[in-house]
Amino acid sequence: MRCTVRSSYWRTTRPWAEASPPNADRDAVATIRPACVRSARAQSRQRTYDALPLRGRDELKGQHTDATGRRAITDDLLAQLAHDLPDALIIADAAGKVAFWNSAAEELFGWPAADAMGQSLDLIIPERLRERHWSGYTRVMESGQSEYSDRLLEVPALHRDGHTISIAFKVALLTEPEDPRPFGIAAVLRDDTARWEEQRRLREQVASLEARQS
């Protein structure tokens, strides 16, 4: 059984390999769907690329090679990549509970992974938007269809200290081939506050000019 990520932003099919990285959030990637966990040695499919540079932790260097000596993209390395992405990566299960929270998400929202794991996404959703969010989230989880998969979404979000930020993100539904209903959803997010504030300033300037001319 393999897990499928369905999105125009990120489209791939591969097993979730059993891994044992030291970080709790990387462990969550390997265990988000127990039925999909496979032995990395026996089941993981590897895509290899010539002369791919490996950077990061010493324990990753020199260990991911195939029979020809080429560097290989393994599930452990992908887990490391997910953790170290410069953009925030959040994975939530079908109930909307946080199952993965990388270091960039910690920086963006102010919540350490240890505090965010297992919490509702209400952690970052402004109260006035929660009813609308959960209505759509439940519909997507039940139908396996999302009208937002191909769109860059821009919404307000909550920081840990209570102030509102603007974020831009895309989502990918996590499914299994034999079941179209998602068992989770992944979102890649970044801080869009500066751009949003600049757009607001420009709109206010335009409105002021139009008022003077009227």
C-alpha positions, 0 to 999 in steps of 0.5 A, a space after each residue: 500500500 502506498 500513499 499518494 500526494 495529490 496536488 498540482 503543486 506537489 504530485 508524487 507517489 511513494 511509500 512512507 518509510 519507517 525512519 528514526 530521525 531524532 526530531 519528533 516532527 520528522 517521526 510524525 511524517 513516518 507515522 502519520 499513516 501507520 498502514 503506510 509504514 514500510 521497512 525502508 530497507 525492503 520497500 522504499 523506492 529510490 530515485 537517484 541523481 548523478 552527483 547530487 550534493 548532500 548537505 546537512 547533518 553528518 549522519 546523512 553524508 555518504 550513506 545514501 548511495 546506490 550500487 553504482 555509488 551515485 547519491 540516492 534520494 531516500 525517505 530519510 533524506 526527504 524527511 530531513 528536507 521537509 524539516 529543513 525547508 525554508 518555507 513552513 510545512 504543516 501536515 494535519 490529519 483528517 480531524 485537523 490535528 497537527 501531525 507535522 510542524 517543521 522548523 520554519 513553521 516554528 519561526 512563522 507562528 511562534 509555536 515550538 513543534 513540541 507544543 503544536 503537535 497534536 493540537 487543532 489547526 485553530 492554533 493558527 486560525 483567527 476565531 472569526 474564520 474558524 467556522 468557515 474553515 472547518 466547514 470547508 475542511 470537513 467537506 474536503 476530507 469527506 469528498 476528496 475534492 478541493 477547489 483550492 488545490 491549484 490556487 495560491 491562497 492568501 489568508 490571515 493567521 494567528 501568531 502565538 503572541 496573538 497578533 495577526 499575520 498574512 500568509 500565502 500557501 498551497 495545499 496537497 491532499 494525502 490519500 491512498 490509491 484505493 481510497 479517494 478520501 484524504 487521510 490528511 492534508 499538507 500545506 506549504 506556507 510563507 509570511 505574506 504580511 509585508 506584501 499585503 500591507 504594501 497592497 493595502 497602502 497602495 489601495 488607500 492611496 488610490 482611494 484618496 486620489 479618487 476622493 479628491 477628484 470626485 
